[in-house]
């Protein structure tokens, strides 16, 4: 065992202020814009409803005064141009891109309703659609606002990755040390890394030695000893030693910069799953336009009906084709499932990832902090002398370890504190190079050493002292007599085995992917009965392993918690961040497990399937009633005196919206049962 100093403070923040991504700001501005338009439209829609002849007929009241029709026209015009502007702009964009969708459908419906209603104000015989126009715009603004809020913040992952790099570095110039900007460093510069600081650039140690915590970058759970001539990585955290480092390349070529590029590339390459509502809207847009114009020309040219009648039929068909329910079908389910998930420890950031959870065939698990707790804990204490109990072994070991920040020392001290053991003072403390430590405690010579020390000094190792390849063993020697040993391990979470079992029951394979060595990886994989493992894997290799599985037709989810997982989380079809890990992992992933419980992954998949079913049901209802409504609105049964009036169409549309809302809320009941 080597005694080392390390920094475990993952909470240190980069010195640089948050770098605001333009895309993130733009997204926030759009959310605020939809919110503002929604509230303005809501306020104006109230008087529009009160002044609408159709609403007055339904509820048997009468508000008519000089100019009331023109006031209704003026208010509706404000709603059309202010509230409807995003949809009118969207129509132009979709036509330019030759990708008709929801925006086209909404824009066509509100334009037809507005144009027809304006015509009724200025002489055309018929009843206006102003109230229908305003409520349609209102509901669509609400739906888009909810939708945009549910995916807000998804572009902050690169901002957080950049924050890992300190903004300033201590540059050594002769006897002087100057503060310089990290991005000004170039190859050959010498920088000073003080204890506890983040490393400012990739480089080679020129002077000094220390233990560096690279777990956030490489996934290796134990801090690594670094001395003169060895490479260190930008973004890793220095322990208690002071280092002078020769910069090997500029910050833009650093290991962390390459990780940032991998995340960026993987996200750009990820296919943007087209939303079901957009697909439905595209079909309905074509149906609406074809059916609307066909209805007009049939009644005007073939049936020789008055142009007013033909126009009314056309507008009714087009308006009915754009149900309020379609605007809410998906966003409402998303809003409900997002809040419901949060109560069960699942934070949904990316709704496409959540919808896709139902397709997962293989889950890749990072080891440290995901399937394991992520820190060394005492697994076993064994006394080899009848006069010593386990508490005495811990008391003596902790006495020697109390001055060290090594993770093994931290684990032993934590155990001593757990048992309220008072640690005695030590004297004549010294390190046994590469093998352990030695000191005097209460008149006895105590050594805490590695198995290597015992072998070197021809001390017999106890039989079967190692239960698992995943354990690290330290021996306690009192006055040159072997007294006992302590086994430490990065413990597997108690919920991990059950999670893997549930996944297998649902036909989903589980594979371990870790930066740790093959012995540790195999031990964890075998214990949890996983389908396989990849060990000693670097971040770019993690991404390659996922690509490899995807090329074989697997739909891959990745569960991880470190910066080293960020590219893989971005590449995976579904990225799941374990909540106790880094902010970067959480921002790169589409879904976050708040409680760091692997069982939540199984819950996520089952809940994802239930949510998807609700979306399909809602879309079926929101679009399905058109099968009946459109022919009736077009006048197929006109001969038999059956004709769907605009008012009846509006009622049917309202019923559709209510059904969709009730069905979305049923998700809560179903998931709880």
C-alpha angles and dihedrals in degrees: 000000000000118000111223142165120237141170116237096176103120089165095075110120126219113258093234119089117247111286107230112224113219091221091054091051091047091052091051091049090053092051091050090047093054090046092052093046091049094055094044090049091047092054093048094043092064096066090038089058092047093050095044113111091212093055090044090053093050096049097034101238132120129216110171128146138152107299095006091129091052091047088052089050092048095049092046091049090056090050092047096051099033103032094032097046096096090053094046089050089046090054091055092048094047092048090048091050092042089233108122113196146133095325092054092048093050093044093049092048096048092043092051091046092047096046093048092046092049088051090055090053091054100046111297111130112241144069120291126243096213096121090046090050093051096046091046092053091043094053093043091051090050092049093050092045091053090045095051094046091054092060099036118129096028092125099058097089095091091047089056093046090054089051089064089073115078111237094221134047134194105240117199115221110175106298093344130085117208130192110237135169113266093230090059093062117111137184113295097024116131118225134185119229111199123207113285094012129125115251109253099205143008109266152129122272110252097177137006136019135245144150115263126205104221096161093112090056108031104021092236104142099208122068110250126233112237126188140166114320096019127119122246130194127234112247096030117122121246121226125216098304125094116233137194110204133192107221110237097195142349121285094256089063096045124125090250091050088054089051089052090051091049091053091048094048094045092051094048091048093051109107111245103235107226110235119248091233091057091051091050090046092052092054092044092049091057091043091048095050096042094043093043097052092038089054092049095049093043095054095039103039105024105027090035092222119158115280089242091060092046091050093049090051092049094050092045091054094047094046093047089051089063103060120189086227093066090059090055102032097093104020092053093052089046093051093048095043091047094054092040091051092050089060088054096048099265119118112195113206100161116040094197089059090049093049089049093053088090091064097055114130100166132029120202112206125201108218109215112072094355108064090008130048093247101234136076114263131177106262100177139004118200126187116205094188122069091218092060127071127200093262091056091051090052092043093055095042092048090050090062095039097049093094095050131086094197111131091241089053090048090053094050093046091048089054091050091051091047089059092041090241116169110226115224122225120260136215136196090027115185139161121242098219110253093343110069144279138296134199145150116262121181091336095311128109108236127189128186106196146161127252086257091066091054092050092048092051093043093243110153115247113231115255116265092358092150115067096175141016087232092066129091113211127205123186127215117215120191117195090340092307120117104243105173147303141246123217117206128188143170091250123230111240111255090232095053098084092050091048092053090047092052091048091051089049088056093049095254121138121222124209128183117226118185146155089223123100124279095253092057092042093050091047093054094041093050094045092053094041091236123172095246147313144236114209135193090021121164121214096261089047091052088057091048092051090054091048088050092054091045090052088058090058098261119145099223131206120189123205115193145136111203138079086249088065095052098093091045092047089052093047096047119094087237120022115202119188122202106231099226090061134081127315088235094059089047093051095047093050125078094218130036126204102217096193097043088236114147089205087070088069091065089046089050093056094047092045090046089056092049091049092049090052089054091051092051091047091050094047090047090054095040092053102022098072088063088074087069101026100051097055090045092048090048089055102247090151095039091115089062093048094256113130128155107230122210088251093053089046089053091051091050089050092051091050089051091053092049092049091051092049093049092047092050090052090051087070087078093055094045095049093050095052 
